[in-house]
């Protein structure tokens, strides 16, 4: 796997977020339509992501995908109509708690808030590609999306946000609480706002373009 890129400064990160290559990569990602929720989940969270979960009594990929497909299908009307940052954040939080609870029930182990939120945010990133969404719904969801927090998006902020005290070897497990998660999302959103792009473009830059 490529080494996570640590951005040197906020100014560098803003410049790279604004770069034509970043904008083009994001446009290309969201231009690929998904026909249904099952496709959203399966293509949104690929097999490599589940390598972090070992020695479980069930297959982590199947466990997560079964939960995610069911959860999104049950709440699709809520998600499709969400229009504010607070409503979107509440949706992500409730979903993450549901995932952590189901994971513990089926595996007997703790998912962890950071890992749960990361996996679900990958689904939501791809959900904006759902073919049945209107152009306005898609635009709103892209604008509201949170960044999946993993080694690439977390370590990328080490020099940009020293107040977050990010270690060199941070992974998605580094984020342990809803409050810590919210702090990261606010920081990324503030930088993205300065760049004039949605926060999810940081994930496009740090993850998609880094692979």
C-alpha atoms as one frame of an Amber mdcrd trajectory, in Angstrom:
protein
   0.000   0.000   0.000   1.239   3.545  -0.718   2.526   5.602   2.193   0.010
   8.230   3.395   0.948  11.735   2.256   1.402  14.267   5.052   0.443  17.698
   3.758   3.019  20.306   4.760   0.623  23.127   5.557  -2.967  24.267   5.293
  -1.996  26.441   2.343  -0.589  23.439   0.473  -3.682  21.386   1.206  -6.007
  24.158   0.027  -4.006  24.544  -3.167  -4.184  20.809  -3.855  -7.910  20.676
  -3.107  -8.442  23.412  -5.688  -6.210  21.760  -8.281  -7.826  20.781 -11.536
  -6.740  17.163 -11.125  -8.551  16.888  -7.802 -11.697  18.430  -9.234 -11.574
  16.142 -12.254 -11.029  13.030 -10.125 -13.981  13.926  -7.905 -16.182  14.611
 -10.912 -15.226  11.260 -12.425 -15.948   9.399  -9.189 -19.427  10.845  -8.770
 -20.243  10.398 -12.460 -20.265   6.594 -12.113 -23.861   5.629 -11.323 -24.866
   2.800  -9.005 -28.102   1.012  -9.950 -29.214   0.115  -6.423 -28.288   0.106
  -2.735 -26.632  -3.302  -2.926 -24.238  -2.014  -5.583 -23.583   1.117  -3.503
 -22.513  -0.986  -0.508 -20.454  -3.556  -2.391 -18.574  -1.070  -4.569 -18.316
   1.519  -1.796 -16.447  -0.757   0.615 -14.090  -3.132  -1.183 -12.455  -6.298
   0.083  -9.145  -4.724   1.100 -10.922  -2.634   3.722 -11.839  -5.721   5.715
  -8.267  -6.915   6.192  -8.173  -4.970   9.465 -10.702  -7.373  10.950  -9.133
 -10.729  11.752  -9.947 -13.912  13.656 -13.685 -13.359  13.746 -16.339 -16.091
  13.909 -18.066 -14.583  10.850 -16.811 -13.098   7.594 -16.431  -9.338   8.197
 -17.304  -8.403   4.614 -20.596 -10.289   4.669 -21.443  -9.112   8.183 -20.922
  -5.474   7.266 -22.586  -5.626   3.869 -25.683  -7.374   5.166 -26.082  -4.746
   7.869 -25.341  -1.811   5.537 -27.711  -2.901   2.771 -30.518  -3.428   5.271
 -29.852  -0.166   7.140 -29.666   2.031   4.055 -32.740   0.437   2.510 -34.718
   1.040   5.709 -33.584   4.657   6.032 -33.247   5.644   2.379 -36.099   8.158
   2.513 -34.462   9.929   5.452 -31.051   9.962   3.812 -32.354  11.052   0.416
 -34.149  14.048   1.938 -31.515  15.199   4.442 -30.768  18.881   3.890 -28.715
  20.218   6.814 -25.328  19.477   8.364 -26.881  18.690  11.729 -29.397  16.250
  10.244 -26.682  14.542   8.219 -24.369  14.280  11.231 -27.200  12.812  13.298
 -27.878  10.227  10.587 -24.219   9.171  10.451 -23.985   8.972  14.244 -27.098
   6.817  14.637 -25.965   4.524  11.828 -22.517   4.113  13.366 -24.004   3.177
  16.733 -26.292   0.669  15.008 -23.349  -0.873  13.164 -21.246  -1.133  16.325
 -24.124  -2.809  18.160 -24.789  -5.317  15.373 -21.081  -6.030  14.958 -20.712
  -6.824  18.640 -23.781  -9.050  18.590 -22.533 -11.117  15.655 -18.789 -11.182
  16.280 -18.464 -10.773  20.042 -15.854  -8.054  19.418 -15.871  -4.265  19.425
 -16.018  -2.498  16.066 -14.979   0.850  17.567 -16.652   4.147  16.712 -13.895
   5.321  14.373 -13.818   2.135  12.339 -17.599   1.960  12.175 -17.929   5.550
  11.002 -15.174   5.064   8.428 -16.899   2.053   6.857 -20.309   3.706   6.783
 -18.936   6.941   5.355 -17.472   4.922   2.491 -20.992   3.690   1.780 -22.353
   7.226   1.941 -19.644   8.472  -0.391 -20.878   6.002  -2.994 -24.552   6.565
  -2.130 -24.351   9.946  -3.855 -23.905   7.938  -7.070 -27.277   6.178  -6.698
 -29.033   6.459 -10.052 -32.455   7.241  -8.592 -31.303  10.429  -6.851 -32.262
  13.731  -8.418 -29.537  16.185  -9.402 -30.447  18.369  -6.410 -30.363  15.427
  -3.981 -26.991  14.319  -5.296 -25.552  17.826  -5.066 -26.800  18.209  -1.478
 -25.446  14.849  -0.355 -22.014  15.490  -1.856 -21.897  18.836  -0.063 -22.825
  17.249   3.286 -20.677  14.103   3.175 -18.216  13.374   5.949 -14.691  12.166
   5.254 -13.913   8.492   5.952 -11.159   8.709   8.556  -8.299   6.270   7.990
  -4.506   6.421   7.914  -4.521   8.468   4.687  -6.997  11.150   5.720  -5.814
  11.275   9.348  -2.034  11.318   8.822  -2.486  13.828   6.021  -3.460  16.369
   8.689  -0.501  15.884  11.074   1.310  19.100  10.097  -1.841  20.944   9.074
  -3.564  20.421  12.428  -0.939  19.973  15.183  -3.646  20.613  17.769  -5.051
  17.171  16.957  -1.813  15.487  18.167  -1.907  12.865  15.416   0.721  10.107
  15.743   2.766   8.988  12.734   1.160   5.553  12.691  -2.485   6.615  13.139
  -5.157   4.412  11.579  -8.948   4.440  11.601  -8.796   3.032  15.166  -7.204
   6.306  16.314 -10.640   7.923  16.345 -12.332   6.459  19.405 -15.223   8.752
  20.345 -18.002  10.719  18.635 -16.479  13.949  19.975 -13.061  13.168  18.483
 -14.711  12.200  15.208 -16.646  15.486  15.115 -13.458  17.482  15.756 -11.777
  15.913  12.735 -14.805  16.513  10.527 -15.031  20.170  11.569 -11.333  20.723
  10.829 -11.563  19.131   7.393 -14.769  20.991   6.587 -13.233  24.335   7.558
 -10.248  23.753   5.254 -12.455  22.535   2.416 -14.642  25.639   2.791 -11.563
  27.815   2.323 -10.763  25.851  -0.824 -14.327  26.221  -2.059 -14.946  22.466
  -2.380 -16.992  19.859  -0.471 -15.195  18.192   2.438 -15.371  14.803   0.718
 -12.905  16.126  -1.875 -10.256  15.734   0.816 -10.884  11.997   0.742 -10.702
  12.068  -3.054  -7.318  13.794  -2.747  -5.840  11.797   0.137  -7.206   8.343
  -0.732  -8.407   8.060  -4.344  -5.537  10.037  -5.831  -3.028   8.369  -3.530
  -3.700   4.903  -4.947
